[in-house]
Amino acid sequence: MMGPEWKGGCVHGWLDCFITGKLALAPLVLLATAALYALDILRVENRAAKWIVIGVFIGAMVSSVCFVFGIVCFGFEGDSLEWWLLVPLYVAIWYSIRTVELIKARRLDFQKSLISIALSLPFWLASWLWSRSLYLSLPDQAPDGCFIVTAAGRGHAAFVGRHIGIERNGRSLLVNQQLLTFWQFEDRWRNFAPRSHRIFRSGYNRVGPVIAARIKSPWLADFVFLAIKPLELLAKITMRYWKWEQLRTKSV
């Protein structure tokens, strides 16, 4: 859901697609979780078992890399740190503490560290290949579809309202007032809160076309038009609030 939707949205190139590509590290994460569970929950007698030591070290490595990735690609919204990064930070710290304890107890040595890194290399390679493949598959232009609302506008003209001609992204389009409202709202949302807009758009680009393809009759389009009327009203209220906030900020 947080993945970029087009190449221009990848400030750091393929690295921005690592948010999805790192799913290839899932086996490493499962091993690390099992190792930490054995240490802290089950409190097994053989706490120096090789799989536990290797699992904890891999957990520290993966969680630290993922936290640094979060800081680089998603870390700051304006001047403040994203609050959700506290979760990967906590995980990285906890695994690092356990790793230091294993080193002090001489249960983690250079040989086991090398084994851990060697075991993890294929998964890191798969993660990189997946991220790069996703990046290359992204469109060169930003998606600008409002699929469901566009389909809803194909209802009976007396019900969904008259269509007006506009120029958008170099194209001449006929749109009704509802679609125009959602476009205006999305443009302001993109500027006001780009991070949450990107998450929404990433999911909507997958779900929207599927739903829109099922709206085939004018009567069904009329029903969808009416169903999303409350969202249209909410969009108008939100835009007025953003405008008021901008005016208040300027006056201060």
C-alpha atoms as a printed R data frame, in Angstrom:
    type eleno elety resid chain resno       x       y       z
1   ATOM     1    CA   MET     A     1   0.000   0.000   0.000
2   ATOM     2    CA   MET     A     2   2.898   2.364   0.649
3   ATOM     3    CA   GLY     A     3   4.716   1.518  -2.556
4   ATOM     4    CA   PRO     A     4   5.264   4.218  -5.203
5   ATOM     5    CA   GLU     A     5   2.747   4.404  -8.013
6   ATOM     6    CA   TRP     A     6   5.034   5.727 -10.765
7   ATOM     7    CA   LYS     A     7   8.741   6.221 -11.472
8   ATOM     8    CA   GLY     A     8   8.572   9.934 -10.750
9   ATOM     9    CA   GLY     A     9   7.438   9.111  -7.219
10  ATOM    10    CA   CYS     A    10  10.672   7.180  -6.570
11  ATOM    11    CA   VAL     A    11  12.966   9.829  -5.127
12  ATOM    12    CA   HIS     A    12  15.591   7.185  -4.364
13  ATOM    13    CA   GLY     A    13  15.111   5.052  -7.477
14  ATOM    14    CA   TRP     A    14  14.528   1.333  -6.981
15  ATOM    15    CA   LEU     A    15  15.161   1.717  -3.238
16  ATOM    16    CA   ASP     A    16  11.670   3.197  -2.798
17  ATOM    17    CA   CYS     A    17  10.255  -0.144  -4.012
18  ATOM    18    CA   PHE     A    18  12.064  -1.961  -1.195
19  ATOM    19    CA   ILE     A    19   8.920  -1.367   0.887
20  ATOM    20    CA   THR     A    20   7.477  -4.288  -1.119
21  ATOM    21    CA   GLY     A    21  10.681  -6.065  -2.132
22  ATOM    22    CA   LYS     A    22  11.698  -6.646   1.475
23  ATOM    23    CA   LEU     A    23   8.886  -9.187   1.728
24  ATOM    24    CA   ALA     A    24  11.481 -11.568   0.268
25  ATOM    25    CA   LEU     A    25  13.150 -11.359   3.684
26  ATOM    26    CA   ALA     A    26  10.140 -13.029   5.333
27  ATOM    27    CA   PRO     A    27  11.940 -16.364   5.979
28  ATOM    28    CA   LEU     A    28  14.714 -14.492   7.790
29  ATOM    29    CA   VAL     A    29  12.146 -12.602   9.845
30  ATOM    30    CA   LEU     A    30  10.388 -15.839  10.800
31  ATOM    31    CA   LEU     A    31  13.691 -17.376  11.915
32  ATOM    32    CA   ALA     A    32  14.531 -14.264  13.950
33  ATOM    33    CA   THR     A    33  11.069 -14.240  15.535
34  ATOM    34    CA   ALA     A    34  11.342 -17.906  16.510
35  ATOM    35    CA   ALA     A    35  14.797 -17.313  18.020
36  ATOM    36    CA   LEU     A    36  13.646 -14.343  20.087
37  ATOM    37    CA   TYR     A    37  10.540 -16.237  21.181
38  ATOM    38    CA   ALA     A    38  12.707 -19.136  22.349
39  ATOM    39    CA   LEU     A    39  14.923 -16.766  24.346
40  ATOM    40    CA   ASP     A    40  12.409 -14.379  25.918
41  ATOM    41    CA   ILE     A    41   9.157 -16.348  26.101
42  ATOM    42    CA   LEU     A    42  10.017 -20.050  26.288
43  ATOM    43    CA   ARG     A    43  13.350 -19.372  28.035
44  ATOM    44    CA   VAL     A    44  14.820 -22.581  26.673
45  ATOM    45    CA   GLU     A    45  17.658 -24.228  28.557
46  ATOM    46    CA   ASN     A    46  20.024 -24.358  25.589
47  ATOM    47    CA   ARG     A    47  20.152 -20.624  24.960
48  ATOM    48    CA   ALA     A    48  23.416 -21.081  23.044
49  ATOM    49    CA   ALA     A    49  21.836 -23.245  20.323
50  ATOM    50    CA   LYS     A    50  23.344 -22.270  16.986
51  ATOM    51    CA   TRP     A    51  19.971 -21.588  15.310
52  ATOM    52    CA   ILE     A    52  18.962 -19.255  18.142
53  ATOM    53    CA   VAL     A    53  22.230 -17.307  18.044
54  ATOM    54    CA   ILE     A    54  22.123 -17.011  14.264
55  ATOM    55    CA   GLY     A    55  18.429 -16.087  14.315
56  ATOM    56    CA   VAL     A    56  18.916 -13.262  16.817
57  ATOM    57    CA   PHE     A    57  21.868 -11.866  14.869
58  ATOM    58    CA   ILE     A    58  19.889 -11.977  11.621
59  ATOM    59    CA   GLY     A    59  16.988 -10.280  13.407
60  ATOM    60    CA   ALA     A    60  19.260  -7.432  14.499
61  ATOM    61    CA   MET     A    61  20.628  -7.101  10.977
62  ATOM    62    CA   VAL     A    62  17.275  -7.139   9.156
63  ATOM    63    CA   SER     A    63  15.423  -4.887  11.620
64  ATOM    64    CA   SER     A    64  18.254  -2.322  11.611
65  ATOM    65    CA   VAL     A    65  18.373  -2.199   7.806
66  ATOM    66    CA   CYS     A    66  14.587  -1.847   7.593
67  ATOM    67    CA   PHE     A    67  14.597   0.944  10.170
68  ATOM    68    CA   VAL     A    68  17.296   2.860   8.274
69  ATOM    69    CA   PHE     A    69  15.299   2.331   5.066
70  ATOM    70    CA   GLY     A    70  12.212   3.772   6.772
71  ATOM    71    CA   ILE     A    71  14.163   6.845   7.890
72  ATOM    72    CA   VAL     A    72  15.626   7.436   4.425
73  ATOM    73    CA   CYS     A    73  12.465   6.928   2.363
74  ATOM    74    CA   PHE     A    74   9.565   7.715   4.712
75  ATOM    75    CA   GLY     A    75  11.145   9.236   7.787
76  ATOM    76    CA   PHE     A    76  10.065  12.849   7.780
77  ATOM    77    CA   GLU     A    77   6.768  14.566   7.068
78  ATOM    78    CA   GLY     A    78   7.716  18.224   7.147
79  ATOM    79    CA   ASP     A    79   9.962  18.704  10.188
80  ATOM    80    CA   SER     A    80   8.631  15.832  12.298
81  ATOM    81    CA   LEU     A    81   9.594  12.169  12.390
82  ATOM    82    CA   GLU     A    82   6.902   9.691  11.359
83  ATOM    83    CA   TRP     A    83   5.501   8.171  14.581
84  ATOM    84    CA   TRP     A    84   5.073   4.673  13.123
85  ATOM    85    CA   LEU     A    85   8.861   4.367  12.803
86  ATOM    86    CA   LEU     A    86   8.922   3.841  16.566
87  ATOM    87    CA   VAL     A    87   7.851   0.237  15.916
88  ATOM    88    CA   PRO     A    88  10.806  -0.782  13.694
89  ATOM    89    CA   LEU     A    89  13.087   1.255  15.991
90  ATOM    90    CA   TYR     A    90  11.902  -0.721  19.018
91  ATOM    91    CA   VAL     A    91  12.383  -4.029  17.184
92  ATOM    92    CA   ALA     A    92  15.891  -3.066  16.033
93  ATOM    93    CA   ILE     A    93  16.905  -1.993  19.542
94  ATOM    94    CA   TRP     A    94  15.544  -5.171  21.148
95  ATOM    95    CA   TYR     A    95  17.338  -7.493  18.743
96  ATOM    96    CA   SER     A    96  20.535  -5.435  19.049
97  ATOM    97    CA   ILE     A    97  20.418  -5.724  22.848
98  ATOM    98    CA   ARG     A    98  20.057  -9.492  22.613
99  ATOM    99    CA   THR     A    99  22.900  -9.639  20.078
100 ATOM   100    CA   VAL     A   100  25.236  -7.686  22.387
101 ATOM   101    CA   GLU     A   101  24.352 -10.052  25.235
102 ATOM   102    CA   LEU     A   102  25.215 -13.056  23.060
103 ATOM   103    CA   ILE     A   103  28.543 -11.468  22.114
104 ATOM   104    CA   LYS     A   104  29.398 -10.765  25.759
105 ATOM   105    CA   ALA     A   105  28.508 -14.340  26.688
106 ATOM   106    CA   ARG     A   106  30.765 -15.531  23.851
107 ATOM   107    CA   ARG     A   107  27.886 -17.318  22.161
108 ATOM   108    CA   LEU     A   108  28.175 -15.230  19.008
109 ATOM   109    CA   ASP     A   109  31.613 -15.264  17.418
110 ATOM   110    CA   PHE     A   110  33.066 -14.270  14.072
111 ATOM   111    CA   GLN     A   111  32.343 -17.670  12.516
112 ATOM   112    CA   LYS     A   112  28.652 -17.619  13.421
113 ATOM   113    CA   SER     A   113  28.394 -14.054  12.169
114 ATOM   114    CA   LEU     A   114  29.783 -15.108   8.794
115 ATOM   115    CA   ILE     A   115  27.379 -18.061   8.667
116 ATOM   116    CA   SER     A   116  24.457 -15.735   9.405
117 ATOM   117    CA   ILE     A   117  25.463 -13.306   6.668
118 ATOM   118    CA   ALA     A   118  26.028 -16.119   4.165
119 ATOM   119    CA   LEU     A   119  22.611 -17.635   4.928
120 ATOM   120    CA   SER     A   120  20.893 -14.278   4.451
121 ATOM   121    CA   LEU     A   121  22.600 -13.274   1.178
122 ATOM   122    CA   PRO     A   122  20.173 -15.151  -1.171
123 ATOM   123    CA   PHE     A   123  17.212 -13.444   0.491
124 ATOM   124    CA   TRP     A   124  18.815 -10.005   0.227
125 ATOM   125    CA   LEU     A   125  19.532 -10.709  -3.443
126 ATOM   126    CA   ALA     A   126  15.905 -11.760  -4.023
127 ATOM   127    CA   SER     A   127  14.760  -8.607  -2.245
128 ATOM   128    CA   TRP     A   128  16.937  -6.416  -4.463
129 ATOM   129    CA   LEU     A   129  15.783  -8.169  -7.657
130 ATOM   130    CA   TRP     A   130  12.129  -7.854  -6.600
131 ATOM   131    CA   SER     A   131  12.515  -4.161  -5.756
132 ATOM   132    CA   ARG     A   132  14.294  -3.428  -9.016
133 ATOM   133    CA   SER     A   133  11.697  -5.374 -11.017
134 ATOM   134    CA   LEU     A   134   8.879  -3.419  -9.371
135 ATOM   135    CA   TYR     A   135  10.620  -0.147 -10.134
136 ATOM   136    CA   LEU     A   136  11.078  -1.032 -13.812
137 ATOM   137    CA   SER     A   137   7.397  -2.053 -14.058
138 ATOM   138    CA   LEU     A   138   6.124   1.309 -12.793
139 ATOM   139    CA   PRO     A   139   4.566   3.690 -15.359
140 ATOM   140    CA   ASP     A   140   6.536   6.755 -16.471
141 ATOM   141    CA   GLN     A   141   3.538   9.026 -15.885
142 ATOM   142    CA   ALA     A   142   1.579   9.461 -12.664
143 ATOM   143    CA   PRO     A   143  -1.828   7.707 -12.655
144 ATOM   144    CA   ASP     A   144  -4.652  10.206 -12.659
145 ATOM   145    CA   GLY     A   145  -7.708   7.996 -12.745
146 ATOM   146    CA   CYS     A   146 -10.806   8.355 -10.603
147 ATOM   147    CA   PHE     A   147 -12.196   5.073 -11.846
148 ATOM   148    CA   ILE     A   148 -15.325   4.535  -9.751
149 ATOM   149    CA   VAL     A   149 -16.449   8.178  -9.898
150 ATOM   150    CA   THR     A   150 -15.836   8.245 -13.649
151 ATOM   151    CA   ALA     A   151 -17.995   5.137 -14.067
152 ATOM   152    CA   ALA     A   152 -20.680   6.674 -11.841
153 ATOM   153    CA   GLY     A   153 -20.776   9.706 -14.139
154 ATOM   154    CA   ARG     A   154 -22.026   7.494 -16.954
155 ATOM   155    CA   GLY     A   155 -25.491   7.357 -15.416
156 ATOM   156    CA   HIS     A   156 -28.586   9.184 -16.676
157 ATOM   157    CA   ALA     A   157 -27.769  12.832 -17.348
158 ATOM   158    CA   ALA     A   158 -30.853  14.030 -15.486
159 ATOM   159    CA   PHE     A   159 -29.575  12.262 -12.360
160 ATOM   160    CA   VAL     A   160 -25.770  12.602 -12.381
161 ATOM   161    CA   GLY     A   161 -25.817  16.163 -13.693
162 ATOM   162    CA   ARG     A   162 -24.627  17.797 -16.881
163 ATOM   163    CA   HIS     A   163 -21.077  17.342 -18.123
164 ATOM   164    CA   ILE     A   164 -18.702  20.223 -18.770
165 ATOM   165    CA   GLY     A   165 -15.553  20.296 -20.905
166 ATOM   166    CA   ILE     A   166 -12.184  20.775 -19.187
167 ATOM   167    CA   GLU     A   167  -8.484  20.445 -20.030
168 ATOM   168    CA   ARG     A   168  -6.580  18.022 -17.797
169 ATOM   169    CA   ASN     A   169  -3.071  16.691 -18.354
170 ATOM   170    CA   GLY     A   170  -3.148  17.820 -21.966
171 ATOM   171    CA   ARG     A   171  -6.467  16.098 -22.702
172 ATOM   172    CA   SER     A   172  -9.959  17.457 -23.356
173 ATOM   173    CA   LEU     A   173 -12.448  15.724 -21.051
174 ATOM   174    CA   LEU     A   174 -16.162  15.838 -20.273
175 ATOM   175    CA   VAL     A   175 -16.826  15.539 -16.532
176 ATOM   176    CA   ASN     A   176 -19.706  16.105 -14.162
177 ATOM   177    CA   GLN     A   177 -19.498  18.147 -10.975
178 ATOM   178    CA   GLN     A   178 -18.967  15.125  -8.737
179 ATOM   179    CA   LEU     A   179 -15.881  13.976 -10.625
180 ATOM   180    CA   LEU     A   180 -14.553  17.542 -10.723
181 ATOM   181    CA   THR     A   181 -14.960  17.805  -6.940
182 ATOM   182    CA   PHE     A   182 -13.021  14.604  -6.298
183 ATOM   183    CA   TRP     A   183 -10.245  15.706  -8.646
184 ATOM   184    CA   GLN     A   184  -9.954  19.030  -6.843
185 ATOM   185    CA   PHE     A   185  -9.938  17.247  -3.502
186 ATOM   186    CA   GLU     A   186  -7.240  14.802  -4.598
187 ATOM   187    CA   ASP     A   187  -5.022  17.598  -5.955
188 ATOM   188    CA   ARG     A   188  -5.199  19.413  -2.611
189 ATOM   189    CA   TRP     A   189  -4.766  16.173  -0.663
190 ATOM   190    CA   ARG     A   190  -1.616  15.413  -2.670
191 ATOM   191    CA   ASN     A   191  -0.168  18.807  -1.686
192 ATOM   192    CA   PHE     A   192  -1.478  18.873   1.888
193 ATOM   193    CA   ALA     A   193  -0.567  15.307   2.969
194 ATOM   194    CA   PRO     A   194   1.463  13.557   0.227
195 ATOM   195    CA   ARG     A   195   2.343  10.517   2.334
196 ATOM   196    CA   SER     A   196  -1.238   9.490   3.126
197 ATOM   197    CA   HIS     A   197  -2.319  10.337  -0.426
198 ATOM   198    CA   ARG     A   198   0.323   8.019  -1.842
199 ATOM   199    CA   ILE     A   199  -0.892   5.167   0.374
200 ATOM   200    CA   PHE     A   200  -4.492   5.755  -0.704
201 ATOM   201    CA   ARG     A   201  -3.666   6.059  -4.392
202 ATOM   202    CA   SER     A   202  -1.540   2.911  -4.372
203 ATOM   203    CA   GLY     A   203  -4.478   0.872  -3.068
204 ATOM   204    CA   TYR     A   204  -7.115   2.653  -5.152
205 ATOM   205    CA   ASN     A   205  -5.203   2.042  -8.382
206 ATOM   206    CA   ARG     A   206  -5.601  -1.683  -7.715
207 ATOM   207    CA   VAL     A   207  -9.178  -1.774  -6.449
208 ATOM   208    CA   GLY     A   208 -10.752   1.086  -8.415
209 ATOM   209    CA   PRO     A   209 -10.513  -0.366 -11.941
210 ATOM   210    CA   VAL     A   210 -11.939  -3.714 -10.758
211 ATOM   211    CA   ILE     A   211 -15.017  -2.062  -9.229
212 ATOM   212    CA   ALA     A   212 -15.442   0.388 -12.123
213 ATOM   213    CA   ALA     A   213 -15.446  -2.474 -14.640
214 ATOM   214    CA   ARG     A   214 -18.574  -3.885 -12.970
215 ATOM   215    CA   ILE     A   215 -20.545  -0.639 -13.369
216 ATOM   216    CA   LYS     A   216 -21.915  -1.368 -16.820
217 ATOM   217    CA   SER     A   217 -25.490  -0.053 -16.846
218 ATOM   218    CA   PRO     A   218 -26.719   3.559 -16.432
219 ATOM   219    CA   TRP     A   219 -28.995   2.438 -13.583
220 ATOM   220    CA   LEU     A   220 -26.094   0.946 -11.654
221 ATOM   221    CA   ALA     A   221 -24.080   4.098 -12.357
222 ATOM   222    CA   ASP     A   222 -26.953   6.151 -10.889
223 ATOM   223    CA   PHE     A   223 -26.881   4.004  -7.749
224 ATOM   224    CA   VAL     A   224 -23.084   4.387  -7.337
225 ATOM   225    CA   PHE     A   225 -23.375   8.137  -7.950
226 ATOM   226    CA   LEU     A   226 -25.869   8.365  -5.091
227 ATOM   227    CA   ALA     A   227 -23.833   6.031  -2.842
228 ATOM   228    CA   ILE     A   228 -20.706   8.206  -3.020
229 ATOM   229    CA   LYS     A   229 -22.595  11.476  -2.506
230 ATOM   230    CA   PRO     A   230 -21.677  11.519   1.229
231 ATOM   231    CA   LEU     A   231 -18.004  11.211   0.259
232 ATOM   232    CA   GLU     A   232 -18.412  14.109  -2.149
233 ATOM   233    CA   LEU     A   233 -19.911  16.211   0.648
234 ATOM   234    CA   LEU     A   234 -17.064  15.192   2.979
235 ATOM   235    CA   ALA     A   235 -14.520  16.173   0.314
236 ATOM   236    CA   LYS     A   236 -16.090  19.636   0.012
237 ATOM   237    CA   ILE     A   237 -16.070  20.124   3.794
238 ATOM   238    CA   THR     A   238 -12.446  18.987   4.026
239 ATOM   239    CA   MET     A   239 -11.354  21.351   1.253
240 ATOM   240    CA   ARG     A   240 -13.043  24.250   3.039
241 ATOM   241    CA   TYR     A   241 -11.241  23.274   6.252
242 ATOM   242    CA   TRP     A   242  -7.865  23.141   4.478
243 ATOM   243    CA   LYS     A   243  -8.557  26.549   2.948
244 ATOM   244    CA   TRP     A   244  -9.436  27.957   6.363
245 ATOM   245    CA   GLU     A   245  -6.266  26.455   7.851
246 ATOM   246    CA   GLN     A   246  -4.136  28.043   5.135
247 ATOM   247    CA   LEU     A   247  -5.737  31.443   5.734
248 ATOM   248    CA   ARG     A   248  -5.295  31.105   9.513
249 ATOM   249    CA   THR     A   249  -1.643  30.122   9.120
250 ATOM   250    CA   LYS     A   250  -0.935  33.096   6.864
251 ATOM   251    CA   SER     A   251  -2.618  35.491   9.264
252 ATOM   252    CA   VAL     A   252  -0.535  34.150  12.180
